Amino acid sequence: MSELFSSDSTVHYQYRYDPVGNLISSEDLVNQTLLEREYDENNNITKERLPNGYESHFDYDSQNRRTNY
């Protein structure tokens, strides 16, 4: 886990990574928001949940190119 924060406490983020270094969550501790990501076996983002609850799903072809946006 990594953290980023300001000395005046107006910014405070926590970042979590999986064992291969992919960002799996970014949490804004000041505004109480969370971004989460899931990955496939090729380290492609397959799902992303935004702080507003919006969820995106991503598919990839055999060459790891995203096929939907």
Distance bins in CASP14 RR format, pairs under 12 A and 6 or more apart:
PFRMAT RR
TARGET T0000
AUTHOR 0000-0000-0000
RMODE 2
METHOD distances of the structure
MODEL  1
1 13 0 0 0 0 0 1 0 0 0 0 0
1 14 1 0 0 1 0 0 0 0 0 0 0
1 15 1 0 0 1 0 0 0 0 0 0 0
1 16 1 0 1 0 0 0 0 0 0 0 0
1 17 1 0 0 1 0 0 0 0 0 0 0
1 18 0 0 0 0 0 1 0 0 0 0 0
1 21 0 0 0 0 0 1 0 0 0 0 0
1 23 0 0 0 0 0 1 0 0 0 0 0
1 24 0 0 0 0 0 1 0 0 0 0 0
1 25 0 0 0 0 1 0 0 0 0 0 0
1 26 0 0 0 0 0 1 0 0 0 0 0
1 27 0 0 0 0 1 0 0 0 0 0 0
2 12 0 0 0 0 0 1 0 0 0 0 0
2 13 0 0 0 0 1 0 0 0 0 0 0
2 14 1 0 0 1 0 0 0 0 0 0 0
2 15 1 0 1 0 0 0 0 0 0 0 0
2 16 0 0 0 0 1 0 0 0 0 0 0
2 17 1 0 0 1 0 0 0 0 0 0 0
2 21 0 0 0 0 0 1 0 0 0 0 0
2 23 0 0 0 0 1 0 0 0 0 0 0
2 24 0 0 0 0 0 1 0 0 0 0 0
2 25 0 0 0 0 0 1 0 0 0 0 0
2 26 0 0 0 0 1 0 0 0 0 0 0
2 27 0 0 0 0 0 1 0 0 0 0 0
3 11 0 0 0 0 0 1 0 0 0 0 0
3 12 1 0 0 1 0 0 0 0 0 0 0
3 13 1 0 0 1 0 0 0 0 0 0 0
3 14 1 0 1 0 0 0 0 0 0 0 0
3 15 1 0 0 1 0 0 0 0 0 0 0
3 16 0 0 0 0 0 1 0 0 0 0 0
3 26 0 0 0 0 0 1 0 0 0 0 0
3 27 0 0 0 0 1 0 0 0 0 0 0
3 28 0 0 0 0 0 1 0 0 0 0 0
3 29 0 0 0 0 1 0 0 0 0 0 0
4 10 0 0 0 0 0 1 0 0 0 0 0
4 11 1 0 0 1 0 0 0 0 0 0 0
4 12 1 0 0 1 0 0 0 0 0 0 0
4 13 1 0 1 0 0 0 0 0 0 0 0
4 14 0 0 0 0 1 0 0 0 0 0 0
4 15 1 0 0 1 0 0 0 0 0 0 0
4 26 0 0 0 0 1 0 0 0 0 0 0
4 27 0 0 0 0 0 1 0 0 0 0 0
4 28 0 0 0 0 1 0 0 0 0 0 0
4 29 0 0 0 0 0 1 0 0 0 0 0
4 30 0 0 0 0 0 1 0 0 0 0 0
5 11 1 0 1 0 0 0 0 0 0 0 0
5 12 1 0 1 0 0 0 0 0 0 0 0
5 13 1 0 0 1 0 0 0 0 0 0 0
5 14 0 0 0 0 1 0 0 0 0 0 0
5 15 0 0 0 0 0 1 0 0 0 0 0
5 27 0 0 0 0 0 1 0 0 0 0 0
5 28 0 0 0 0 0 1 0 0 0 0 0
5 29 0 0 0 0 1 0 0 0 0 0 0
5 30 0 0 0 0 1 0 0 0 0 0 0
6 12 1 0 0 1 0 0 0 0 0 0 0
6 13 0 0 0 0 1 0 0 0 0 0 0
6 29 0 0 0 0 0 1 0 0 0 0 0
6 30 0 0 0 0 1 0 0 0 0 0 0
8 30 0 0 0 0 0 1 0 0 0 0 0
9 29 0 0 0 0 1 0 0 0 0 0 0
9 30 1 0 0 1 0 0 0 0 0 0 0
10 28 0 0 0 0 0 1 0 0 0 0 0
10 29 0 0 0 0 0 1 0 0 0 0 0
10 30 1 0 0 1 0 0 0 0 0 0 0
10 31 0 0 0 0 0 1 0 0 0 0 0
11 28 0 0 0 0 1 0 0 0 0 0 0
11 29 0 0 0 0 1 0 0 0 0 0 0
11 30 1 0 0 1 0 0 0 0 0 0 0
11 31 0 0 0 0 1 0 0 0 0 0 0
12 26 0 0 0 0 0 1 0 0 0 0 0
12 27 0 0 0 0 1 0 0 0 0 0 0
12 28 1 0 0 1 0 0 0 0 0 0 0
12 29 1 0 1 0 0 0 0 0 0 0 0
12 30 1 0 1 0 0 0 0 0 0 0 0
12 31 0 0 0 0 1 0 0 0 0 0 0
12 32 0 0 0 0 0 1 0 0 0 0 0
12 33 0 0 0 0 0 1 0 0 0 0 0
13 23 0 0 0 0 0 1 0 0 0 0 0
13 25 0 0 0 0 0 1 0 0 0 0 0
13 26 1 0 0 1 0 0 0 0 0 0 0
13 27 1 0 0 1 0 0 0 0 0 0 0
13 28 1 0 1 0 0 0 0 0 0 0 0
13 29 1 0 0 1 0 0 0 0 0 0 0
13 30 0 0 0 0 1 0 0 0 0 0 0
13 31 0 0 0 0 1 0 0 0 0 0 0
13 32 0 0 0 0 0 1 0 0 0 0 0
13 33 0 0 0 0 1 0 0 0 0 0 0
13 34 0 0 0 0 0 1 0 0 0 0 0
13 35 0 0 0 0 1 0 0 0 0 0 0
13 51 0 0 0 0 0 1 0 0 0 0 0
14 23 0 0 0 0 0 1 0 0 0 0 0
14 24 0 0 0 0 0 1 0 0 0 0 0
14 25 1 0 0 1 0 0 0 0 0 0 0
14 26 1 0 0 1 0 0 0 0 0 0 0
14 27 1 0 1 0 0 0 0 0 0 0 0
14 28 0 0 0 0 1 0 0 0 0 0 0
14 29 1 0 0 1 0 0 0 0 0 0 0
14 30 0 0 0 0 0 1 0 0 0 0 0
14 32 0 0 0 0 0 1 0 0 0 0 0
14 33 0 0 0 0 0 1 0 0 0 0 0
14 34 0 0 0 0 1 0 0 0 0 0 0
14 35 0 0 0 0 0 1 0 0 0 0 0
15 21 0 0 0 0 0 1 0 0 0 0 0
15 22 0 0 0 0 0 1 0 0 0 0 0
15 23 1 0 0 1 0 0 0 0 0 0 0
15 24 0 0 0 0 1 0 0 0 0 0 0
15 25 1 0 0 1 0 0 0 0 0 0 0
15 26 1 0 1 0 0 0 0 0 0 0 0
15 27 1 0 0 1 0 0 0 0 0 0 0
15 28 0 0 0 0 0 1 0 0 0 0 0
15 29 0 0 0 0 0 1 0 0 0 0 0
15 34 0 0 0 0 0 1 0 0 0 0 0
15 35 0 0 0 0 1 0 0 0 0 0 0
15 36 0 0 0 0 0 1 0 0 0 0 0
15 37 0 0 0 0 0 1 0 0 0 0 0
16 22 0 0 0 0 1 0 0 0 0 0 0
16 23 1 0 0 1 0 0 0 0 0 0 0
16 24 1 0 1 0 0 0 0 0 0 0 0
16 25 1 0 1 0 0 0 0 0 0 0 0
16 26 1 0 0 1 0 0 0 0 0 0 0
16 27 1 0 0 1 0 0 0 0 0 0 0
16 34 0 0 0 0 0 1 0 0 0 0 0
16 35 0 0 0 0 0 1 0 0 0 0 0
16 36 0 0 0 0 1 0 0 0 0 0 0
16 37 0 0 0 0 1 0 0 0 0 0 0
17 23 1 0 1 0 0 0 0 0 0 0 0
17 24 1 0 0 1 0 0 0 0 0 0 0
17 25 0 0 0 0 1 0 0 0 0 0 0
17 26 0 0 0 0 0 1 0 0 0 0 0
17 37 0 0 0 0 0 1 0 0 0 0 0
17 39 0 0 0 0 0 1 0 0 0 0 0
17 43 0 0 0 0 0 1 0 0 0 0 0
18 24 1 0 1 0 0 0 0 0 0 0 0
18 25 0 0 0 0 1 0 0 0 0 0 0
18 36 0 0 0 0 0 1 0 0 0 0 0
18 37 0 0 0 0 1 0 0 0 0 0 0
18 38 0 0 0 0 1 0 0 0 0 0 0
18 39 1 0 0 1 0 0 0 0 0 0 0
18 40 0 0 0 0 0 1 0 0 0 0 0
18 41 0 0 0 0 0 1 0 0 0 0 0
18 43 0 0 0 0 1 0 0 0 0 0 0
18 45 0 0 0 0 0 1 0 0 0 0 0
19 39 0 0 0 0 0 1 0 0 0 0 0
19 43 0 0 0 0 0 1 0 0 0 0 0
20 39 0 0 0 0 1 0 0 0 0 0 0
20 40 0 0 0 0 0 1 0 0 0 0 0
20 41 0 0 0 0 0 1 0 0 0 0 0
20 42 0 0 0 0 0 1 0 0 0 0 0
20 43 1 0 0 1 0 0 0 0 0 0 0
21 37 0 0 0 0 0 1 0 0 0 0 0
21 39 0 0 0 0 1 0 0 0 0 0 0
21 43 0 0 0 0 1 0 0 0 0 0 0
22 36 0 0 0 0 0 1 0 0 0 0 0
22 37 1 0 0 1 0 0 0 0 0 0 0
22 38 0 0 0 0 1 0 0 0 0 0 0
22 39 1 0 1 0 0 0 0 0 0 0 0
22 40 0 0 0 0 0 1 0 0 0 0 0
22 41 0 0 0 0 0 1 0 0 0 0 0
22 42 0 0 0 0 0 1 0 0 0 0 0
22 43 1 0 1 0 0 0 0 0 0 0 0
22 44 0 0 0 0 1 0 0 0 0 0 0
22 45 1 0 0 1 0 0 0 0 0 0 0
22 46 0 0 0 0 0 1 0 0 0 0 0
22 48 0 0 0 0 0 1 0 0 0 0 0
23 35 0 0 0 0 1 0 0 0 0 0 0
23 36 0 0 0 0 1 0 0 0 0 0 0
23 37 1 0 0 1 0 0 0 0 0 0 0
23 38 0 0 0 0 0 1 0 0 0 0 0
23 39 0 0 0 0 1 0 0 0 0 0 0
23 43 0 0 0 0 0 1 0 0 0 0 0
23 45 0 0 0 0 1 0 0 0 0 0 0
23 48 0 0 0 0 0 1 0 0 0 0 0
24 34 0 0 0 0 0 1 0 0 0 0 0
24 35 0 0 0 0 1 0 0 0 0 0 0
24 36 1 0 0 1 0 0 0 0 0 0 0
24 37 1 0 1 0 0 0 0 0 0 0 0
24 38 1 0 0 1 0 0 0 0 0 0 0
24 39 1 0 0 1 0 0 0 0 0 0 0
24 43 0 0 0 0 0 1 0 0 0 0 0
24 45 0 0 0 0 0 1 0 0 0 0 0
24 46 0 0 0 0 0 1 0 0 0 0 0
24 47 0 0 0 0 0 1 0 0 0 0 0
24 48 0 0 0 0 0 1 0 0 0 0 0
24 49 0 0 0 0 0 1 0 0 0 0 0
25 33 0 0 0 0 0 1 0 0 0 0 0
25 34 1 0 0 1 0 0 0 0 0 0 0
25 35 1 0 0 1 0 0 0 0 0 0 0
25 36 1 0 1 0 0 0 0 0 0 0 0
25 37 1 0 0 1 0 0 0 0 0 0 0
25 38 0 0 0 0 0 1 0 0 0 0 0
25 48 0 0 0 0 0 1 0 0 0 0 0
25 49 0 0 0 0 1 0 0 0 0 0 0
25 50 0 0 0 0 0 1 0 0 0 0 0
25 51 0 0 0 0 0 1 0 0 0 0 0
26 33 0 0 0 0 1 0 0 0 0 0 0
26 34 1 0 0 1 0 0 0 0 0 0 0
26 35 1 0 1 0 0 0 0 0 0 0 0
26 36 0 0 0 0 1 0 0 0 0 0 0
26 37 0 0 0 0 1 0 0 0 0 0 0
26 48 0 0 0 0 0 1 0 0 0 0 0
26 49 0 0 0 0 0 1 0 0 0 0 0
26 50 0 0 0 0 0 1 0 0 0 0 0
26 51 0 0 0 0 1 0 0 0 0 0 0
27 33 1 0 0 1 0 0 0 0 0 0 0
27 34 1 0 1 0 0 0 0 0 0 0 0
27 35 1 0 0 1 0 0 0 0 0 0 0
27 36 0 0 0 0 1 0 0 0 0 0 0
27 49 0 0 0 0 0 1 0 0 0 0 0
27 51 0 0 0 0 1 0 0 0 0 0 0
28 34 1 0 0 1 0 0 0 0 0 0 0
28 35 0 0 0 0 1 0 0 0 0 0 0
28 50 0 0 0 0 0 1 0 0 0 0 0
28 51 1 0 0 1 0 0 0 0 0 0 0
31 51 0 0 0 0 1 0 0 0 0 0 0
31 52 0 0 0 0 0 1 0 0 0 0 0
32 51 0 0 0 0 1 0 0 0 0 0 0
33 49 0 0 0 0 0 1 0 0 0 0 0
33 50 0 0 0 0 1 0 0 0 0 0 0
33 51 1 1 0 0 0 0 0 0 0 0 0
33 52 0 0 0 0 1 0 0 0 0 0 0
33 53 0 0 0 0 1 0 0 0 0 0 0
34 48 0 0 0 0 0 1 0 0 0 0 0
34 49 1 0 0 1 0 0 0 0 0 0 0
34 50 0 0 0 0 1 0 0 0 0 0 0
34 51 1 0 1 0 0 0 0 0 0 0 0
34 52 0 0 0 0 0 1 0 0 0 0 0
34 53 0 0 0 0 1 0 0 0 0 0 0
35 45 0 0 0 0 0 1 0 0 0 0 0
35 47 0 0 0 0 0 1 0 0 0 0 0
35 48 1 0 0 1 0 0 0 0 0 0 0
35 49 1 0 0 1 0 0 0 0 0 0 0
35 50 1 0 1 0 0 0 0 0 0 0 0
35 51 1 0 1 0 0 0 0 0 0 0 0
35 52 0 0 0 0 1 0 0 0 0 0 0
35 53 0 0 0 0 1 0 0 0 0 0 0
35 54 0 0 0 0 0 1 0 0 0 0 0
35 55 0 0 0 0 0 1 0 0 0 0 0
35 56 0 0 0 0 0 1 0 0 0 0 0
36 45 0 0 0 0 0 1 0 0 0 0 0
36 46 0 0 0 0 0 1 0 0 0 0 0
36 47 1 0 0 1 0 0 0 0 0 0 0
36 48 1 0 0 1 0 0 0 0 0 0 0
36 49 1 0 1 0 0 0 0 0 0 0 0
36 50 0 0 0 0 1 0 0 0 0 0 0
36 51 0 0 0 0 1 0 0 0 0 0 0
36 53 0 0 0 0 1 0 0 0 0 0 0
36 54 0 0 0 0 0 1 0 0 0 0 0
36 55 0 0 0 0 1 0 0 0 0 0 0
36 56 0 0 0 0 0 1 0 0 0 0 0
37 43 0 0 0 0 0 1 0 0 0 0 0
37 44 0 0 0 0 0 1 0 0 0 0 0
37 45 1 0 1 0 0 0 0 0 0 0 0
37 46 0 0 0 0 1 0 0 0 0 0 0
37 47 1 0 0 1 0 0 0 0 0 0 0
37 48 1 0 1 0 0 0 0 0 0 0 0
37 49 1 0 0 1 0 0 0 0 0 0 0
37 50 0 0 0 0 0 1 0 0 0 0 0
37 55 0 0 0 0 0 1 0 0 0 0 0
37 56 0 0 0 0 1 0 0 0 0 0 0
37 57 0 0 0 0 0 1 0 0 0 0 0
37 58 0 0 0 0 1 0 0 0 0 0 0
38 44 0 0 0 0 1 0 0 0 0 0 0
38 45 1 0 0 1 0 0 0 0 0 0 0
38 46 1 0 1 0 0 0 0 0 0 0 0
38 47 1 0 1 0 0 0 0 0 0 0 0
38 48 1 0 0 1 0 0 0 0 0 0 0
38 49 0 0 0 0 1 0 0 0 0 0 0
38 55 0 0 0 0 0 1 0 0 0 0 0
38 56 0 0 0 0 0 1 0 0 0 0 0
38 57 0 0 0 0 1 0 0 0 0 0 0
38 58 0 0 0 0 1 0 0 0 0 0 0
39 45 1 0 1 0 0 0 0 0 0 0 0
39 46 1 0 0 1 0 0 0 0 0 0 0
39 47 0 0 0 0 1 0 0 0 0 0 0
39 48 0 0 0 0 0 1 0 0 0 0 0
39 58 0 0 0 0 1 0 0 0 0 0 0
39 60 0 0 0 0 0 1 0 0 0 0 0
39 64 0 0 0 0 0 1 0 0 0 0 0
40 46 1 0 1 0 0 0 0 0 0 0 0
40 47 0 0 0 0 1 0 0 0 0 0 0
40 57 0 0 0 0 0 1 0 0 0 0 0
40 58 0 0 0 0 1 0 0 0 0 0 0
40 59 0 0 0 0 1 0 0 0 0 0 0
40 60 1 0 0 1 0 0 0 0 0 0 0
40 64 0 0 0 0 1 0 0 0 0 0 0
40 66 0 0 0 0 0 1 0 0 0 0 0
41 60 0 0 0 0 0 1 0 0 0 0 0
41 64 0 0 0 0 0 1 0 0 0 0 0
42 58 0 0 0 0 0 1 0 0 0 0 0
42 59 0 0 0 0 0 1 0 0 0 0 0
42 60 1 0 0 1 0 0 0 0 0 0 0
42 61 0 0 0 0 0 1 0 0 0 0 0
42 62 0 0 0 0 1 0 0 0 0 0 0
42 63 0 0 0 0 1 0 0 0 0 0 0
42 64 1 0 1 0 0 0 0 0 0 0 0
42 65 0 0 0 0 0 1 0 0 0 0 0
42 66 0 0 0 0 0 1 0 0 0 0 0
43 60 0 0 0 0 0 1 0 0 0 0 0
43 64 0 0 0 0 1 0 0 0 0 0 0
44 57 0 0 0 0 0 1 0 0 0 0 0
44 58 1 0 0 1 0 0 0 0 0 0 0
44 59 0 0 0 0 1 0 0 0 0 0 0
44 60 1 0 1 0 0 0 0 0 0 0 0
44 61 0 0 0 0 0 1 0 0 0 0 0
44 62 0 0 0 0 0 1 0 0 0 0 0
44 63 0 0 0 0 0 1 0 0 0 0 0
44 64 1 0 1 0 0 0 0 0 0 0 0
44 65 0 0 0 0 1 0 0 0 0 0 0
44 66 1 0 0 1 0 0 0 0 0 0 0
44 67 0 0 0 0 0 1 0 0 0 0 0
44 68 0 0 0 0 0 1 0 0 0 0 0
45 55 0 0 0 0 0 1 0 0 0 0 0
45 56 0 0 0 0 1 0 0 0 0 0 0
45 57 0 0 0 0 1 0 0 0 0 0 0
45 58 1 0 1 0 0 0 0 0 0 0 0
45 59 0 0 0 0 0 1 0 0 0 0 0
45 60 0 0 0 0 1 0 0 0 0 0 0
45 64 0 0 0 0 0 1 0 0 0 0 0
45 66 0 0 0 0 1 0 0 0 0 0 0
45 68 0 0 0 0 0 1 0 0 0 0 0
45 69 0 0 0 0 0 1 0 0 0 0 0
46 55 0 0 0 0 0 1 0 0 0 0 0
46 56 0 0 0 0 1 0 0 0 0 0 0
46 57 1 0 0 1 0 0 0 0 0 0 0
46 58 1 0 1 0 0 0 0 0 0 0 0
46 59 1 0 0 1 0 0 0 0 0 0 0
46 60 0 0 0 0 1 0 0 0 0 0 0
46 64 0 0 0 0 0 1 0 0 0 0 0
46 66 0 0 0 0 0 1 0 0 0 0 0
46 67 0 0 0 0 0 1 0 0 0 0 0
46 68 0 0 0 0 0 1 0 0 0 0 0
47 54 0 0 0 0 0 1 0 0 0 0 0
47 55 1 0 0 1 0 0 0 0 0 0 0
47 56 1 0 0 1 0 0 0 0 0 0 0
47 57 1 0 1 0 0 0 0 0 0 0 0
47 58 1 0 0 1 0 0 0 0 0 0 0
47 59 0 0 0 0 0 1 0 0 0 0 0
48 54 0 0 0 0 1 0 0 0 0 0 0
48 55 1 0 0 1 0 0 0 0 0 0 0
48 56 1 0 1 0 0 0 0 0 0 0 0
48 57 0 0 0 0 1 0 0 0 0 0 0
48 58 1 0 0 1 0 0 0 0 0 0 0
48 66 0 0 0 0 0 1 0 0 0 0 0
48 69 0 0 0 0 0 1 0 0 0 0 0
49 55 1 0 1 0 0 0 0 0 0 0 0
49 56 0 0 0 0 1 0 0 0 0 0 0
49 57 0 0 0 0 0 1 0 0 0 0 0
50 56 1 0 0 1 0 0 0 0 0 0 0
56 66 0 0 0 0 0 1 0 0 0 0 0
56 68 0 0 0 0 1 0 0 0 0 0 0
56 69 0 0 0 0 1 0 0 0 0 0 0
57 66 0 0 0 0 0 1 0 0 0 0 0
57 67 0 0 0 0 0 1 0 0 0 0 0
57 68 1 0 0 1 0 0 0 0 0 0 0
57 69 0 0 0 0 0 1 0 0 0 0 0
58 64 0 0 0 0 0 1 0 0 0 0 0
58 65 0 0 0 0 0 1 0 0 0 0 0
58 66 1 0 1 0 0 0 0 0 0 0 0
58 67 0 0 0 0 1 0 0 0 0 0 0
58 68 1 0 0 1 0 0 0 0 0 0 0
58 69 0 0 0 0 1 0 0 0 0 0 0
59 65 0 0 0 0 1 0 0 0 0 0 0
59 66 1 0 0 1 0 0 0 0 0 0 0
59 67 1 0 1 0 0 0 0 0 0 0 0
59 68 1 0 1 0 0 0 0 0 0 0 0
59 69 0 0 0 0 0 1 0 0 0 0 0
60 66 1 0 1 0 0 0 0 0 0 0 0
60 67 1 0 0 1 0 0 0 0 0 0 0
60 68 0 0 0 0 1 0 0 0 0 0 0
60 69 0 0 0 0 0 1 0 0 0 0 0
61 67 1 0 1 0 0 0 0 0 0 0 0
61 68 0 0 0 0 0 1 0 0 0 0 0
END
